[in-house]
């Protein structure tokens, strides 16, 4: 993953942590990687668009159990850990 993408994903997660899903959506909508797809799914979940959310979660490889049983906050934390692990390689 390019450093620029990592920066964008980090900013998107910061926006999600502040409940600013529109700003996060703007950042991830054109990125093509599993973490961006997961964030995109989370954005649509926060928006209340569950059909669109399911599409993006599937594209990210996130199971229905993962996204439906984890809170938004837990998913943001998991994404932050994954992003850090990816960026630190």
Backbone as CSV, one residue per row, in Angstrom:
resi,resn,N_x,N_y,N_z,CA_x,CA_y,CA_z,C_x,C_y,C_z
1,UNK,0.859,-1.173,0.000,0.000,0.000,0.000,0.905,1.235,0.000
2,UNK,0.571,2.192,-0.819,1.351,3.424,-0.910,1.177,4.270,0.352
3,UNK,2.225,5.006,0.688,2.178,5.871,1.879,1.032,6.877,1.778
4,UNK,0.775,7.385,0.577,-0.316,8.352,0.394,-1.654,7.710,0.734
5,UNK,-1.857,6.455,0.329,-3.099,5.755,0.653,-3.224,5.553,2.157
6,UNK,-2.120,5.217,2.818,-2.131,5.039,4.262,-2.533,6.335,4.954
7,UNK,-2.011,7.444,4.486,-2.376,8.745,5.057,-3.862,9.032,4.865
8,UNK,-4.370,8.738,3.682,-5.790,8.972,3.392,-6.662,8.105,4.292
9,UNK,-6.305,6.831,4.426,-7.088,5.923,5.262,-7.047,6.351,6.725
10,UNK,-5.895,6.811,7.182,-5.773,7.305,8.555,-6.677,8.507,8.771
11,UNK,-6.687,9.424,7.818,-7.563,10.599,7.924,-9.033,10.181,7.910
12,UNK,-9.375,9.216,7.067,-10.760,8.739,7.003,-11.189,8.151,8.345
13,UNK,-10.303,7.374,8.982,-10.630,6.804,10.285,-10.776,7.890,11.342
14,UNK,-9.969,8.918,11.248,-10.113,10.046,12.173,-11.488,10.691,12.022
15,UNK,-11.924,10.875,10.784,-13.254,11.445,10.554,-14.344,10.525,11.109
16,UNK,-14.192,9.198,10.890,-15.201,8.274,11.412,-15.273,8.333,12.932
17,UNK,-14.123,8.481,13.574,-14.094,8.597,15.031,-14.815,9.826,15.540
18,UNK,-14.982,10.812,14.663,-15.699,12.047,15.008,-17.126,12.039,14.462
19,UNK,-17.582,10.863,14.009,-18.914,10.694,13.409,-19.110,11.532,12.146
20,UNK,-18.044,11.827,11.453,-18.128,12.594,10.207,-17.977,11.638,9.029
21,UNK,-19.022,10.797,8.820,-18.937,9.819,7.746,-18.925,10.459,6.358
22,UNK,-19.561,11.628,6.129,-19.463,12.207,4.788,-18.009,12.536,4.397
23,UNK,-17.233,13.080,5.335,-15.833,13.404,5.033,-15.033,12.130,4.794
24,UNK,-15.294,11.095,5.601,-14.597,9.814,5.416,-14.950,9.218,4.059
25,UNK,-16.202,9.289,3.683,-16.649,8.749,2.396,-15.935,9.442,1.239
26,UNK,-15.823,10.735,1.322,-15.142,11.505,0.271,-13.711,10.995,0.073
27,UNK,-13.053,10.641,1.163,-11.663,10.199,1.078,-11.506,8.788,0.512
28,UNK,-12.407,7.873,0.857,-12.196,6.467,0.476,-12.923,6.029,-0.779
29,UNK,-13.822,6.823,-1.288,-14.673,6.332,-2.379,-13.914,5.949,-3.643
30,UNK,-12.732,6.497,-3.862,-11.984,6.165,-5.076,-10.784,5.260,-4.828
31,UNK,-10.546,4.869,-3.572,-9.419,3.984,-3.272,-9.807,2.534,-3.533
32,UNK,-8.842,1.761,-3.971,-9.091,0.359,-4.280,-8.153,-0.533,-3.492
33,UNK,-8.554,-0.837,-2.267,-7.832,-1.793,-1.425,-8.808,-2.283,-0.355
34,UNK,-8.556,-3.460,0.215,-9.499,-4.019,1.183,-9.795,-3.114,2.381
35,UNK,-8.795,-2.411,2.906,-9.065,-1.536,4.048,-9.970,-0.370,3.651
36,UNK,-9.775,0.169,2.465,-10.653,1.246,1.990,-12.071,0.720,1.794
37,UNK,-12.203,-0.499,1.277,-13.532,-1.086,1.096,-14.220,-1.277,2.450
38,UNK,-13.449,-1.714,3.455,-14.018,-1.912,4.796,-14.480,-0.572,5.364
39,UNK,-13.644,0.443,5.246,-14.041,1.775,5.725,-15.277,2.245,4.971
40,UNK,-15.315,1.985,3.665,-16.466,2.370,2.844,-17.731,1.668,3.367
41,UNK,-17.607,0.389,3.706,-18.739,-0.334,4.270,-19.197,0.257,5.592
42,UNK,-18.237,0.626,6.407,-18.553,1.227,7.700,-19.236,2.583,7.528
43,UNK,-18.770,3.351,6.561,-19.388,4.644,6.247,-20.872,4.449,5.943
44,UNK,-21.167,3.487,5.073,-22.572,3.276,4.694,-23.386,2.689,5.841
45,UNK,-22.753,1.919,6.710,-23.459,1.448,7.914,-23.833,2.634,8.788
46,UNK,-22.893,3.556,9.000,-23.168,4.737,9.820,-24.250,5.599,9.180
47,UNK,-24.285,5.606,7.867,-25.276,6.382,7.117,-26.661,5.733,7.214
48,UNK,-26.689,4.442,7.498,-27.959,3.721,7.550,-28.297,3.004,6.266
49,UNK,-27.380,2.973,5.306,-27.575,2.309,4.022,-26.968,0.908,4.104
50,UNK,-27.720,-0.027,4.711,-27.174,-1.347,4.995,-26.948,-2.192,3.749
51,UNK,-27.758,-2.041,2.714,-27.524,-2.804,1.485,-26.183,-2.427,0.862
52,UNK,-25.920,-1.134,0.758,-24.654,-0.665,0.211,-23.507,-1.066,1.134
53,UNK,-23.748,-0.990,2.422,-22.744,-1.385,3.400,-22.342,-2.840,3.205
54,UNK,-23.303,-3.726,3.051,-23.025,-5.160,2.855,-22.154,-5.377,1.617
55,UNK,-22.452,-4.650,0.552,-21.658,-4.768,-0.674,-20.184,-4.477,-0.395
56,UNK,-19.910,-3.372,0.278,-18.523,-2.970,0.535,-17.843,-3.895,1.532
57,UNK,-18.573,-4.357,2.542,-18.003,-5.315,3.481,-17.613,-6.604,2.747
58,UNK,-18.504,-7.097,1.880,-18.183,-8.308,1.111,-16.943,-8.084,0.256
59,UNK,-16.880,-6.933,-0.401,-15.735,-6.618,-1.257,-14.437,-6.582,-0.437
60,UNK,-14.524,-6.183,0.824,-13.359,-6.127,1.714,-13.016,-7.490,2.298
61,UNK,-13.918,-8.462,2.154,-13.693,-9.775,2.747,-14.092,-9.848,4.208
62,UNK,-14.905,-8.897,4.654,-15.374,-8.865,6.041,-16.671,-9.668,6.098
63,UNK,-16.722,-10.625,7.020,-17.906,-11.481,7.112,-19.082,-10.737,7.734
64,UNK,-20.263,-11.244,7.473,-21.479,-10.644,8.038,-21.426,-10.659,9.563
65,UNK,-20.878,-11.699,10.130,-20.772,-11.787,11.588,-19.861,-10.679,12.107
66,UNK,-18.719,-10.477,11.436,-17.791,-9.434,11.871,-18.460,-8.069,11.896
67,UNK,-19.103,-7.700,10.813,-19.609,-6.332,10.750,-20.907,-6.158,11.517
68,UNK,-21.702,-7.191,11.615,-22.984,-7.012,12.298,-22.852,-7.104,13.819
69,UNK,-21.834,-7.817,14.301,-21.683,-7.985,15.748,-20.690,-7.015,16.361
70,UNK,-19.878,-6.363,15.549,-18.916,-5.396,16.070,-19.506,-3.995,16.014
71,UNK,-19.312,-3.251,17.079,-19.763,-1.860,17.080,-18.927,-1.044,16.107
72,UNK,-19.420,0.117,15.778,-18.670,1.041,14.922,-17.316,1.337,15.563
73,UNK,-17.314,1.601,16.851,-16.070,1.925,17.557,-15.084,0.769,17.511
74,UNK,-15.577,-0.450,17.681,-14.705,-1.629,17.634,-14.112,-1.807,16.244
75,UNK,-14.915,-1.559,15.213,-14.403,-1.672,13.854,-13.361,-0.599,13.556
76,UNK,-13.583,0.604,14.039,-12.588,1.668,13.838,-11.272,1.258,14.503
77,UNK,-11.346,0.717,15.715,-10.149,0.253,16.403,-9.440,-0.857,15.641
78,UNK,-10.200,-1.811,15.134,-9.621,-2.906,14.347,-8.970,-2.371,13.076
79,UNK,-9.635,-1.464,12.411,-9.067,-0.868,11.200,-7.786,-0.096,11.504
80,UNK,-7.757,0.612,12.624,-6.540,1.335,13.001,-5.390,0.369,13.240
81,UNK,-5.665,-0.749,13.904,-4.616,-1.750,14.143,-4.121,-2.345,12.831
82,UNK,-5.046,-2.687,11.941,-4.661,-3.254,10.653,-3.875,-2.260,9.808
83,UNK,-4.290,-1.025,9.838,-3.608,-0.002,9.069,-2.190,0.202,9.587
84,UNK,-2.045,0.222,10.887,-0.717,0.364,11.496,0.159,-0.826,11.123
85,UNK,-0.390,-2.023,11.200,0.380,-3.224,10.860,0.810,-3.192,9.401
86,UNK,-0.055,-2.713,8.519,0.254,-2.633,7.102,1.314,-1.567,6.847
87,UNK,1.165,-0.416,7.483,2.084,0.701,7.253,3.446,0.442,7.869
88,UNK,3.505,-0.386,8.896,4.768,-0.618,9.606,5.610,-1.712,8.972
89,UNK,5.169,-2.314,7.896,5.935,-3.373,7.241,7.079,-2.818,6.452
